[in-house]
């Protein structure tokens, strides 16, 4: 069976919108409610964050959502329980994003088998070293048809980009800047100046830009130089103030997808 992420990019080459939210936030049982609302929205990919006590790549908004989710009682066992029937209705690609410590505590092989069992298509672990992936993870994930997505930046050496591109499945996660999530607005001048060189080193995967993509303007800017973008912190802020997830999520993704008209 073709992986859903591969199927998406086979059908769609541009303006791909990936939305990130933290499992168990704002409330413990909101995970599937939000996921189902995203399934009905204009989002193309859905990333579910695994709450962790020390999320080093994340800024204050996602850090706080992770802390709240942990306080609510969210953990990997519960997350997999919440997702066990999601493929009855959900057709879009679903990824889990978290940190290596959580996976190791759960058990590496057990983690990936549970991902496959509930229909998770890919995993993003920002602190997973390439060498450790090759040694312990690759055999398992390839056997289960689960994509592992790696992160690159404008400063990543060309030879390293080529290595990460070869190992990565589904897409490459291109950082908009050398910052934490929510720490910048839009695409940095550094990335704009180096994106052509970055692309020269990428032969296999589409590129999605993440960090600092807050709305319509930043999404449009990212789509000019990549296949799409990822929105996290701004979506978490929406969930914090929303009283109607279905309505607000539909409006949020629709506005993001609306192309800007040059004045």
C-alpha positions as CSV (number, residue, x, y, z in Angstrom):
1,X,0.0,0.0,0.0
2,X,1.3,3.4,-0.9
3,X,2.2,5.6,2.0
4,X,-0.4,8.5,2.3
5,X,2.4,11.1,2.4
6,X,3.8,9.8,-0.9
7,X,0.3,9.7,-2.4
8,X,-0.3,13.3,-1.4
9,X,2.9,14.6,-3.0
10,X,2.3,12.5,-6.1
11,X,-0.9,14.3,-6.6
12,X,0.0,17.8,-5.3
13,X,3.3,19.6,-5.9
14,X,2.6,23.0,-4.4
15,X,0.7,24.9,-1.7
16,X,0.8,22.0,0.7
17,X,-0.4,23.0,4.1
18,X,0.6,21.0,7.1
19,X,-0.9,21.8,10.5
20,X,0.6,20.9,13.9
21,X,-1.2,20.6,17.2
22,X,-0.3,19.1,20.5
23,X,-2.0,15.9,21.6
24,X,-4.1,16.4,24.7
25,X,-4.3,20.2,24.3
26,X,-6.3,22.3,25.3
27,X,-8.1,19.4,27.0
28,X,-7.2,15.7,27.2
29,X,-10.0,14.5,24.9
30,X,-9.6,17.2,22.3
31,X,-7.0,15.2,20.2
32,X,-9.5,13.4,18.0
33,X,-11.9,16.3,17.9
34,X,-9.2,18.6,16.4
35,X,-8.0,15.9,14.1
36,X,-11.5,15.3,12.7
37,X,-11.9,19.1,12.2
38,X,-8.6,19.2,10.3
39,X,-9.7,16.2,8.2
40,X,-12.7,18.3,7.1
41,X,-10.6,21.5,6.5
42,X,-8.2,22.6,3.8
43,X,-5.2,21.2,5.6
44,X,-3.3,18.6,3.5
45,X,-1.1,17.1,6.3
46,X,-1.8,16.7,10.0
47,X,1.0,16.7,12.5
48,X,0.2,15.6,16.1
49,X,2.8,16.6,18.7
50,X,3.8,14.2,21.4
51,X,4.0,16.2,24.6
52,X,7.4,16.3,26.2
53,X,8.8,18.1,29.3
54,X,11.8,19.6,27.5
55,X,10.9,20.4,23.9
56,X,14.2,22.1,22.9
57,X,13.2,23.0,19.3
58,X,9.9,24.7,20.4
59,X,9.1,28.2,21.5
60,X,6.9,29.3,24.4
61,X,3.5,28.7,22.8
62,X,4.2,25.0,21.9
63,X,6.1,24.5,25.1
64,X,3.1,25.7,27.1
65,X,0.8,23.5,25.1
66,X,3.0,20.5,25.8
67,X,3.1,21.3,29.6
68,X,-0.7,21.7,29.7
69,X,-1.1,18.4,27.8
70,X,1.2,16.6,30.3
71,X,-0.7,18.1,33.2
72,X,-3.9,16.9,31.5
73,X,-2.5,13.3,31.6
74,X,-1.5,12.8,28.0
75,X,1.1,10.2,27.2
76,X,2.0,7.9,24.3
77,X,-0.1,5.0,25.5
78,X,-3.2,7.2,25.8
79,X,-2.4,8.9,22.4
80,X,-2.4,5.6,20.6
81,X,-5.6,4.6,22.3
82,X,-7.2,7.9,21.1
83,X,-6.0,7.2,17.6
84,X,-6.9,3.5,17.3
85,X,-10.1,4.1,15.3
86,X,-9.2,7.3,13.5
87,X,-8.7,5.6,10.1
88,X,-12.4,4.8,10.0
89,X,-13.0,8.4,9.0
90,X,-9.6,10.1,8.5
91,X,-8.1,9.9,5.0
92,X,-5.4,12.5,5.2
93,X,-1.7,11.8,6.0
94,X,-1.0,11.9,9.8
95,X,2.4,12.3,11.4
96,X,3.6,12.2,14.9
97,X,6.2,14.8,16.0
98,X,8.1,14.5,19.2
99,X,11.4,13.9,20.8
100,X,13.6,10.8,20.9
101,X,13.5,10.3,24.7
102,X,9.7,9.7,24.5
103,X,10.2,7.0,21.8
104,X,13.0,5.3,23.7
105,X,11.0,5.2,26.9
106,X,8.1,3.7,25.1
107,X,10.3,1.3,23.1
108,X,11.6,2.0,19.6
109,X,10.1,-1.0,17.8
110,X,6.9,-0.9,19.9
111,X,6.5,2.8,19.0
112,X,6.7,2.2,15.2
113,X,4.5,-0.8,15.4
114,X,1.8,1.2,17.2
115,X,2.2,3.9,14.6
116,X,1.5,1.4,11.9
117,X,-1.4,-0.2,13.8
118,X,-3.3,3.1,14.2
119,X,-2.5,4.4,10.7
120,X,0.2,7.0,11.4
121,X,2.1,7.6,8.1
122,X,5.3,9.4,9.3
123,X,7.3,10.6,12.2
124,X,9.4,13.7,12.9
125,X,11.9,13.5,15.7
126,X,14.1,16.7,15.6
127,X,16.7,15.2,17.9
128,X,17.1,11.9,16.1
129,X,20.7,11.7,14.8
130,X,21.0,10.4,11.3
131,X,23.5,7.8,12.4
132,X,21.2,6.5,15.1
133,X,18.4,6.3,12.6
134,X,20.5,4.2,10.2
135,X,21.5,1.9,13.0
136,X,18.3,1.3,14.9
137,X,15.3,2.9,13.2
138,X,15.6,2.5,9.4
139,X,15.0,-1.3,9.2
140,X,11.9,-1.1,11.3
141,X,10.3,2.0,9.6
142,X,11.0,0.7,6.1
143,X,9.4,-2.6,6.9
144,X,6.3,-0.9,8.3
145,X,6.1,1.8,5.5
146,X,6.5,4.6,8.0
147,X,8.3,7.7,6.8
148,X,10.9,9.4,9.0
149,X,11.2,13.1,8.2
150,X,14.5,14.9,8.8
151,X,15.1,18.7,9.4
152,X,17.5,20.8,7.4
153,X,18.4,24.5,7.5
154,X,20.0,27.1,5.2
155,X,23.3,26.4,7.1
156,X,23.2,22.7,6.7
157,X,26.3,21.6,4.6
158,X,25.4,20.4,1.1
159,X,26.9,16.9,1.7
160,X,24.8,16.6,4.9
161,X,21.6,17.7,3.0
162,X,22.2,15.0,0.5
163,X,22.6,12.4,3.3
164,X,19.4,13.6,5.0
165,X,17.5,13.8,1.8
166,X,18.4,10.2,1.0
167,X,17.4,9.0,4.5
168,X,14.2,11.1,4.8
169,X,10.9,9.8,3.6
170,X,7.8,11.8,2.5
171,X,9.4,15.3,2.6
172,X,12.3,17.3,4.1
173,X,11.5,19.8,6.8
174,X,13.3,23.0,5.9
175,X,13.6,25.5,8.8
176,X,12.7,29.0,8.0
177,X,15.5,30.3,10.3
178,X,17.8,29.1,13.0
179,X,15.2,29.8,15.7
180,X,12.6,27.9,17.8
181,X,9.0,27.5,16.7
182,X,7.1,30.7,16.8
183,X,10.2,32.7,17.2
184,X,10.3,34.5,13.8
185,X,7.8,35.7,11.3
186,X,8.0,34.3,7.7
187,X,11.0,33.2,5.8
188,X,14.4,34.6,6.9
189,X,16.6,36.6,4.6
190,X,19.3,33.9,5.1
191,X,17.1,31.2,3.8
192,X,16.0,33.3,0.8
193,X,19.6,33.9,-0.1
194,X,20.5,30.3,0.2
195,X,17.4,28.4,-0.9
196,X,18.6,27.8,-4.4
197,X,21.8,26.2,-3.1
198,X,19.8,24.1,-0.7
199,X,17.5,22.8,-3.5
200,X,20.6,21.8,-5.6
201,X,21.4,19.3,-2.9
202,X,17.9,17.9,-2.6
203,X,17.2,15.2,-5.2
204,X,14.5,13.0,-3.6
205,X,12.1,14.8,-1.4
206,X,9.6,17.7,-1.5
207,X,10.4,20.6,0.8
208,X,8.0,22.0,3.5
209,X,9.1,25.1,5.4
210,X,8.4,25.3,9.1
211,X,9.0,27.7,12.1
212,X,7.6,31.2,11.9
213,X,4.8,30.4,9.4
214,X,1.9,32.1,11.1
215,X,-0.8,32.8,8.4
216,X,-1.7,33.6,4.9
217,X,1.2,36.0,4.2
218,X,4.0,33.7,5.5
219,X,2.4,30.6,3.9
220,X,2.3,32.3,0.5
221,X,6.0,33.4,0.9
222,X,7.0,29.9,1.8
223,X,5.2,28.4,-1.1
224,X,7.1,30.6,-3.5
225,X,10.3,28.7,-2.7
226,X,9.1,25.3,-1.5
227,X,6.3,22.8,-1.9
228,X,4.4,24.1,1.1
229,X,4.7,25.0,4.7
230,X,3.9,24.0,8.3
231,X,1.9,26.0,10.8
232,X,2.2,25.2,14.5
233,X,2.3,28.0,17.1
234,X,-0.3,30.2,15.3
235,X,-2.7,27.2,15.2
236,X,-2.1,26.4,18.9
237,X,-3.0,30.0,19.7
238,X,-6.2,29.5,17.7
239,X,-7.1,26.5,19.7
240,X,-6.5,28.4,22.9
241,X,-9.1,31.0,22.1
242,X,-11.5,28.9,20.1
243,X,-15.0,27.9,21.3
244,X,-15.9,26.1,18.1
245,X,-13.1,24.0,16.8
246,X,-14.9,22.8,13.6
247,X,-15.8,26.4,12.5
248,X,-12.6,28.1,13.6
249,X,-10.3,25.5,12.1
250,X,-12.1,25.5,8.8
251,X,-11.9,29.3,8.6
252,X,-8.2,29.3,9.7
253,X,-7.1,26.9,7.0
254,X,-9.2,28.5,4.3
255,X,-7.7,31.9,5.0
256,X,-4.2,30.5,5.0
257,X,-4.8,28.9,1.6
258,X,-6.3,32.0,0.1
259,X,-3.6,33.4,-2.3
260,X,-2.6,37.0,-1.6
261,X,-3.5,39.5,-4.3
262,X,-0.6,41.9,-5.0
263,X,-1.6,45.5,-4.5
